[in-house]
Amino acid sequence: MAPKTQTKVSTLTSRITIYLIITLIAQSFIIYGALHIFDSLPPEYTGLAEDYKIYRDIFRGPSNLISERLTGNFEHDQQVLNELQHYFTYPLQLIPSDTELPNHVKRQFISDTLAFDDVSNTMYLSYGFPNHLLQIGPLVNNDLLNAYFPALLVFVLVCSIISAIIFFCLLFFALLPLWRDAISLRTTAEQLAAGDLSCRSPQTQSWLFKPLSKLLNQMADKIERQVHNSKIILHAMAHELRTPVARLRFGLTILADAENQTTKDRQLIGINKDIGELESLINTSLNFFKMQQQAPILKKEIIDLPQWSEDLYDGLQPFQPERITFSADIENTLFAFDHEIVSIAVNNLLLNGFKYASSQVALKIWTDHQRLMIEVNDDGIGIPLNAREEIFTPFSRLDNSRTRSTGGHGLGLAYAKLIAEYHGGSIKISENQWNGARFTMILK
Ligand code: ADP
């Protein structure tokens, strides 16, 4: 175990110990109170006879035997008791019958000749002569609640300590995995907050934290990917801007030194073109980031697929090179989607097809389990397996020199992916029968 984790486990132990000492004190009071409550419960609830009934039963025999020897003559009876006393371990004495007795004792005399005072632990016998009562006791005390307070305290404490130790062990072993997981999650969160985005939470053991650590790791993955993407985007954008800016600077220098009007005009045309390229890059990037930051409200309409794809192709025909043949296989059905933004995505895929195909591009659209499937195939060089994820990152290109001539900014596929995702769908790249690229867009 790592020293840091060990320290934290000992913190858990000391915390539980503090809680247990508090619990111990509380438990002592609880046990003491519970004993009192139990003692005060009526016998019909506890199934135990009341003390006075038990004592009366025990002492009925000895007290009747004594009373048989008594005659009602005080001196004689006292004499008898003195003689009998050495047979008994508790005092026997006569008391005047008008002695003030507690009410609960008086009540017992209504129905019996024996009465027991459970406060003083004394038995009284009304033995048939009106002037005196026979007092037996005080008897030994065996009521737990009447025990000496220090003894009772020790009893209650021992009960509490035993139950607290059991409780501690249960609590410790139940909390240990939770505690370890919580600490490891906290450490991961702290490291992430400190900027170490590669940090991940180790496999957690407890059911409580398992989903949390999975979520934390997923979140960290996402943030790390986003930060990585942002870096690529920033780098790529700087690169995209640098080329037209350098050309502009170069054009301006030549313009300043130009001696004849023809050179000046040529440079002005070039400068205008570069400004146009910069403007287009800035606008496309801004639109993309705007869309990325705030999901558009989808205006879903029921669309006739053959009609929609025909309109789409009509708009793209001017960009179709002569060497390329285009074919379409469209399911004759209706589907509800935001055709305006989906058209942007499919346009990008088809334009790429026209750019990178050798001789043919094919569009296939069909529905499958409430999903709209759009497939664009071409017979170009295809996309290598290791670039099929990265290619959707804004400004990413497979081969700069090849793409420079095609004039894109590397945003077309990023747009298509975003649009598919806003439709609850996805886009993936695979190979087709011509060894070219196949883009399959799924919309829900
Ligand atoms: P661009 O505007 O540069 O075309 P995209 O995001 O549409 O940007 O494409 C990104 C890169 O993916 C392209 O620069 C190209 O390298 C590659 N690519 C896209 N479509 C195809 C395709 N059909 N065949 C081969 N490579 C492609």
Residues whose N, C-alpha, C, O or C-beta is under 5 A from the ligand:
A	BS01	ADP	N352 G353 Y356 G380 G382 I391 S396 R397 L398 D399 T403 G408 H409 G410 L411 G412 L413 A414 A437
